[in-house]
Amino acid sequence: MDGFRSADELYKKVEPALNSKRKDLTRVGINYVQKVDIWNYLKNNVWNKKVNLTLGEIVNDIMTTSNGELENYVQDLMTNTPRVRIEDNLL
């Protein structure tokens, strides 16, 4: 991820690919996976195991990651994220 000053700068650079992948997911009825979910999945499960990634490899990973993998990732997050009652937030 050389050549970028921050992860935020890289995210903005690959945002068109993230948008495209999100549209692909929506086309097949997976509406709840967001761009940030795709980014976080790849960052935490794919890119952290690689070195010297090029921008082309990052975009390729975004576009070729299995829809099912992304769906399972988000479902797992939703299942394992504790829910907080509104009253608890007001304290």
N, C-alpha and C positions, 0 to 999 in steps of 0.2 A: 504494500500500500504506500510505496514511496511516492514522493512528489506531491503529497497532500499534507497540509499543515495540521489537519485535524480529521477525526472521524466524521464530524459534521460536514466538513467540506467535501469529503468523499461521498457521503450520503447524498448530498445535493447533486453531485456529478452523476451518480447512478440512478437518481430518482426517476428519469424516464423509463429505465428498465424495470424498476420497482412498480411503476404505474402500469406498465405493460403486463407484468406477471399478475398483478392484482386484477386487471381486467380479464386475464385468462382464467383466473380462479372464479371470478364472478360469472363468467360464461358457462362454467360447469356447475354452478349452483353453490359454490363455496363463498358466501357473502361476508362472513365474519372475520376472515383473515385480512389484516391491514398491512400497509406497506412496512410499517415498523416491525410487525411480526416476521415478515420475510427477512428483513434486515437482521433482526436479532437472532433468528434461527441460523442464518448463514454465519453471522459473526461468532456465535457461541458454539456451533456444531461443525462448521466446515472450515472457515477461514483461520480459526485459532490453531488448526493443525497444519497449516501451510505457511511457507515462507516465500518472500519475494513475489507476491501476487502482482500480476499486471491488471490494468483496468479491464482489458479484454477478458481475462480469466474471471474477474469479479462479475462482469456482466453475463458471461456465459453461465456461471454458477446460478445467478438469479434466474435466468431464463430456463435452465434445464433441471432445476430442482423439482423433484416430484411434487405434484399437487397434494398427493396423499401424505407425504412427509410433513408438509406445511400444515395440513389440516390436523394431523395427529399432534404436532407440536403445540398448536393453539388450543386444541381440545384438552391436552394435558395441562397446559397453563391454567385454563379455565377451571379444570377439576381440582387442581392443587393450590389455587389462590384462595386464601381465606376471605370470606365475605364479611364486611363490617356493617353492622346496623347503623342507620342514620343517627340514632340516639347516641351511639358510642363516639361518633365523630364530633358531637356537640359538647362533650365533656372537656 
